[in-house]
């Protein structure tokens, strides 16, 4: 028997089940409670995000909210988080069918489309695939698919062959070329466009980048550095460090979440078991870490000194939950059950009154207590668009994969 073929066919059946809404059931005792929680949260999401639209200028995107000053904070479309608001709107529309939500999503796509030509940094996957990629999957509008293709051409201009990586920050002529673990998230657009257009160069670059990141970003315990800085001409590693974490050798929580999500996604896109094993080892680091709180929402850095004032990061929790739900689909038995249970626990915690806002509170955002860049004292203990986005994605994944 050809076991490799059998395994590929089994994986294809799982992915088809996702596309056509066939779920892999969880225990019956959890089904009713999670369905009620998800319905309640998604109803709130529709109301909150339409309210948020009234606070956001027509030519900008939501970014955060400062509760101490009662100040709504927006950004231009060039800011790296600009795709999460329209992306979340499309996810909400896919769940609720609310045409007002769809109309707002379409309005926001119109102002962000110009970013498909940007080569300023690596964030085009966040900006374009979360917005136009979701829009295409839901509507099948070919114009949306084409935007993703153009953005992918723009993104690969930052690929440096000597480094075998896509440069994250700095100009393309800089003598220092940083690559951050966050960049793993932008590979999904390249893989998707490669398959949609049968253009292998995009996936080849994504694989090259993922392999280099796996080699150079991870420590023996499968925690990740935030930044690896290269010489763009020789490919030599100049420095391994953090930008947003507690210390150079610490495990910045959202960085660990990006890695977990990124390698789980790369397995889905390539069927390469190396990526699956990497994702499982990252998951083990996270879930078995002694500093992971019992409720599943991590401190902002796994190695930060912990006391009653140490901040949690709801955004890292939501990304981890979404990633663990997908990882569970590629594993079996107790391991699979562990991932589902961990994700479910985190989603329930994030749905509690401590984290989840009420209607017209929190600037229209869903989740409170995100941590953006604590060392720079930027976006600390505030709502964040990406925290909301992956929370919504995780809720929908749970409904689609485990409840229907």
C-alpha positions in Angstrom: 0.0 0.0 0.0 1.2 3.5 -0.8 1.0 5.1 2.7 2.2 8.5 1.4 -0.6 8.6 -1.1 -3.1 7.4 1.6 -1.9 10.1 4.0 -2.2 12.8 1.3 -5.7 11.7 0.4 -6.7 11.7 4.1 -5.5 15.2 4.5 -7.3 16.3 1.3 -10.5 14.8 2.7 -10.0 16.8 5.9 -9.5 20.0 3.9 -12.6 19.3 1.8 -14.6 18.8 5.0 -13.5 22.3 6.0 -14.5 23.8 2.7 -17.9 22.2 2.6 -18.7 22.6 6.2 -18.5 19.0 7.4 -17.3 19.1 11.0 -15.2 16.8 13.1 -17.3 16.5 16.2 -16.1 17.3 19.7 -17.7 15.9 22.9 -21.4 16.5 23.1 -21.2 18.1 26.5 -19.2 20.9 25.0 -21.2 21.5 21.9 -24.2 23.4 23.3 -22.2 25.7 25.5 -19.7 26.6 22.7 -22.4 27.1 20.1 -24.2 29.6 22.4 -20.9 31.4 23.3 -19.9 31.7 19.6 -23.3 32.9 18.5 -23.4 35.5 21.3 -19.9 36.7 20.5 -20.5 37.0 16.7 -23.7 38.9 17.2 -21.8 41.3 19.4 -19.0 41.5 16.8 -21.5 42.6 14.1 -22.9 45.4 16.3 -19.5 46.5 17.6 -17.9 46.7 14.2 -20.7 48.7 12.7 -20.5 51.0 15.6 -16.7 51.2 15.1 -17.4 52.3 11.5 -19.1 55.4 12.8 -15.9 56.4 14.7 -13.6 55.8 11.8 -12.9 58.4 9.1 -13.8 57.3 5.6 -10.1 57.3 4.5 -8.6 55.5 7.5 -8.7 52.2 9.4 -9.3 51.4 13.1 -6.1 50.7 15.1 -6.8 50.9 18.8 -8.6 52.8 21.6 -7.2 54.6 24.6 -9.6 54.1 27.4 -7.8 56.5 29.8 -8.4 59.4 27.3 -11.5 58.0 25.8 -9.7 58.4 22.5 -10.3 56.3 19.3 -7.1 55.7 17.4 -7.1 55.1 13.6 -4.3 54.7 11.0 -3.8 55.3 7.3 -3.8 52.3 5.0 0.0 52.1 5.0 0.0 51.0 8.6 0.7 47.3 9.0 -2.6 46.5 10.7 -4.8 48.2 8.1 -6.1 44.9 6.6 -7.5 43.4 9.9 -10.6 45.6 10.1 -12.0 44.8 6.6 -10.8 41.2 7.1 -12.8 41.0 10.3 -15.8 42.5 8.6 -15.7 39.8 5.9 -15.5 37.1 8.6 -18.4 38.6 10.5 -20.4 38.8 7.3 -19.7 35.2 6.5 -21.2 34.2 9.8 -24.1 36.6 10.2 -25.0 37.4 6.6 -25.5 41.1 7.7 -25.5 43.1 4.5 -24.6 46.3 6.4 -21.4 44.6 7.5 -20.7 43.5 3.9 -21.2 47.1 2.6 -18.8 48.4 5.2 -16.3 45.8 4.2 -16.5 46.8 0.6 -16.0 50.5 1.4 -12.9 49.7 3.4 -11.5 47.5 0.6 -11.7 50.4 -1.8 -9.4 52.5 0.3 -6.8 49.8 1.0 -6.5 48.4 -2.5 -3.7 50.8 -3.4 -1.4 49.0 -0.9 -1.1 46.1 -3.3 1.8 47.9 -4.9 3.7 48.6 -1.7 7.2 47.2 -1.3 8.0 49.1 1.9 7.9 46.1 4.2 6.8 42.5 4.6 3.2 43.1 5.9 1.3 42.8 2.6 -0.1 39.4 3.7 -1.6 41.0 6.8 -2.8 44.0 4.8 -4.1 42.4 1.6 -4.7 38.7 2.2 -6.7 39.2 5.4 -8.9 41.7 3.6 -9.1 40.8 -0.1 -8.3 37.1 0.4 -11.2 36.7 2.7 -13.4 38.8 0.4 -12.6 36.5 -2.5 -13.2 33.3 -0.6 -16.6 34.5 0.4 -17.7 36.3 -2.8 -15.6 34.7 -5.5 -15.2 38.1 -7.1 -12.3 37.7 -9.5 -11.1 41.3 -8.9 -10.4 40.5 -5.3 -8.3 37.5 -6.3 -6.3 39.6 -8.7 -5.4 42.1 -5.9 -3.8 39.2 -4.0 -1.8 38.3 -7.0 -0.5 41.8 -7.6 0.3 42.1 -3.8 2.3 38.8 -4.0 4.4 40.2 -6.9 5.1 43.3 -4.7 6.0 41.2 -1.7 8.5 38.9 -3.4 10.5 42.0 -4.4 11.7 42.0 -0.8 13.1 38.5 -1.2 16.9 38.3 -0.8 18.4 35.2 -2.3 21.6 35.5 -0.3 19.5 35.3 2.9 17.0 32.8 1.5 14.4 35.1 3.2 12.0 38.0 2.7 13.4 41.1 4.3 11.0 42.4 6.9 12.1 45.9 7.8 14.5 48.6 6.5 14.9 49.8 2.9 16.1 47.2 0.3 19.4 49.1 0.1 20.1 49.0 3.8 23.3 47.1 5.0 21.2 45.4 7.6 18.2 43.2 6.7 16.1 42.2 9.6 13.7 39.2 9.4 11.1 38.9 12.1 9.1 35.8 13.2 5.9 37.7 12.3 6.8 37.4 8.6 5.8 33.7 8.7 2.2 35.0 8.6 2.6 36.7 5.2 3.7 33.4 3.5 0.0 32.2 3.3 -0.8 34.7 0.6 2.2 33.6 -1.5 1.2 29.9 -1.1 -2.4 30.6 -2.0 -1.6 32.7 -5.0 0.8 30.1 -6.2 -1.9 27.5 -6.2 -4.6 29.7 -7.6 -2.5 30.9 -10.5 -0.4 27.8 -10.9 2.7 30.0 -10.5 5.3 28.1 -8.4 7.7 30.9 -7.8 5.6 32.3 -5.0 5.4 29.0 -3.1 9.1 28.4 -3.7 10.0 31.7 -2.0 7.6 31.0 0.9 9.2 27.6 1.4 12.7 29.0 1.3 11.7 31.7 3.9 10.0 29.1 6.1 13.0 26.8 6.0 15.5 29.6 6.8 13.3 30.9 9.7 13.1 27.3 11.1 16.9 27.0 11.0 17.8 30.5 12.3 15.0 31.8 14.5 14.4 28.8 16.9 16.2 27.8 20.0 16.7 24.2 21.1 13.5 24.4 23.2 11.6 25.6 20.2 11.0 29.1 21.4 11.7 31.8 18.8 13.8 34.9 18.6 11.8 37.9 17.4 14.4 39.3 15.1 17.3 37.8 13.1 19.4 40.4 11.3 21.3 39.5 8.2 23.9 41.0 5.9 21.8 41.1 2.7 24.8 40.6 0.4 26.4 37.6 2.1 23.5 36.2 4.0 25.6 36.2 7.2 23.7 36.4 10.5 24.6 39.7 12.2 22.5 39.5 15.3 19.6 37.7 17.0 17.5 39.9 19.2 14.1 41.2 20.2 12.3 44.4 19.4 9.0 44.0 21.2 9.9 41.3 23.8 11.3 41.4 27.3 14.9 40.6 26.3 16.9 39.2 23.4 16.8 35.7 24.8 13.2 35.8 26.0 10.1 34.3 24.3 7.9 37.2 23.3 4.4 35.7 23.5 3.0 37.0 20.3 6.1 35.9 18.5 5.6 32.3 19.7 2.0 32.6 18.4 3.1 33.8 15.0 5.4 30.8 14.7 2.8 28.3 15.8 0.3 29.6 13.3 2.8 30.1 10.6 4.2 26.5 10.6 0.7 25.0 11.0 -0.3 27.0 7.9 2.8 26.0 6.0 2.0 22.3 6.6 -1.5 22.9 5.2 -0.1 24.6 2.1 2.7 22.2 1.3 1.9 18.8 3.0 5.5 18.8 4.3 5.6 17.0 7.6 8.7 18.9 8.7 6.4 21.9 9.2 3.9 19.9 11.1 6.6 18.6 13.5 7.8 22.2 13.9 4.3 23.4 14.8 3.8 20.5 17.3 7.1 21.4 19.0 6.2 25.0 19.2 2.8 24.0 20.7 4.5 21.9 23.2 6.8 24.8 24.3 3.7 27.1 24.7 1.3 24.6 26.4 3.9 23.1 28.7 5.5 26.4 29.8 5.4 26.9 33.5 4.5 30.6 33.0 1.5 30.0 30.9 -1.5 30.9 33.0 -4.1 28.2 33.7 -6.8 30.2 31.8 -4.8 30.0 28.6 -4.1 33.8 27.9 -0.4 34.3 28.1 1.6 37.0 29.7 3.1 39.4 27.1 6.4 37.6 27.3 7.0 34.1 28.7 10.1 35.2 30.4 9.0 38.5 31.8 9.1 38.8 35.6 5.7 37.8 36.9 3.8 39.7 39.6 0.3 41.0 40.0 1.0 43.8 37.5 2.4 41.7 34.7 0.3 42.2 31.6 -1.4 39.5 29.6 -1.7 39.8 25.9 -5.1 38.9 24.6 -3.9 39.2 21.0 -1.3 36.4 21.5 -4.1 34.3 23.1 -6.4 34.7 20.2 -3.7 33.8 17.6 -2.7 30.8 19.6 -6.3 29.6 19.9 -6.9 29.9 16.2 -3.6 28.1 15.4 -4.2 25.3 17.9 -7.6 24.6 16.4 -6.1 24.1 13.0 -3.2 22.0 14.4 -5.7 19.7 16.0 -7.0 18.8 12.5 -3.6 17.3 11.6 -3.1 15.3 14.7 -4.9 12.4 16.5 -6.0 11.0 19.8 -4.9 12.7 23.1 -2.7 15.2 21.3 -5.6 16.4 19.2 -7.9 16.6 22.2 -5.2 18.6 24.1 -5.1 21.2 21.3 -8.8 21.6 21.1 -9.2 21.8 24.9 -6.5 24.5 25.1 -8.0 26.6 22.4 -11.5 26.2 23.9 -10.3 27.3 27.3 -8.6 30.3 25.8 -11.7 31.3 23.9 -13.8 31.0 27.0 -11.4 33.2 28.9 -11.4 35.8 26.2 -15.2 35.7 26.2 -15.3 36.6 29.9 -16.2 40.1 31.1 -12.6 40.8 31.9 -11.5 40.6 28.3 -14.7 41.0 26.2 -16.2 44.5 25.8 -19.8 45.4 25.9 -21.6 47.1 23.1 -20.3 50.6 22.4 -17.5 50.1 24.9 -13.8 49.8 24.0 -14.1 51.9 20.9 -16.1 49.2 19.2 -13.3 46.6 19.6 -14.1 43.2 21.0 -11.1 42.3 23.1 -9.5 44.4 25.8 -6.0 43.9 27.3 -3.8 43.5 24.2 -0.1 44.4 24.3 1.5 45.9 21.2 5.0 47.1 21.9 5.6 47.3 25.6 9.4 48.2 25.5 8.4 51.3 23.4 5.4 52.0 25.6 3.2 51.8 22.5 -0.3 50.2 22.5 0.0 48.8 26.0 -3.0 47.2 27.6 -5.4 48.2 24.8 -7.6 46.7 22.2 -5.8 45.7 19.0 -7.3 45.0 15.6 -5.3 41.7 15.1 -6.4 40.5 18.5 -10.0 40.8 17.4 -9.3 39.4 13.9 -7.9 36.1 15.2 -10.4 35.8 17.9 -13.2 36.0 15.3 -11.3 33.6 13.1 -11.0 31.1 15.9 -14.7 31.3 16.8 -15.6 30.6 13.2 -13.1 27.8 12.9 -14.5 26.2 16.0 -18.0 26.5 14.7 -17.2 25.2 11.2 -14.8 22.4 12.2 -16.2 21.1 15.4 -19.9 21.9 15.8 -21.7 21.3 12.5 
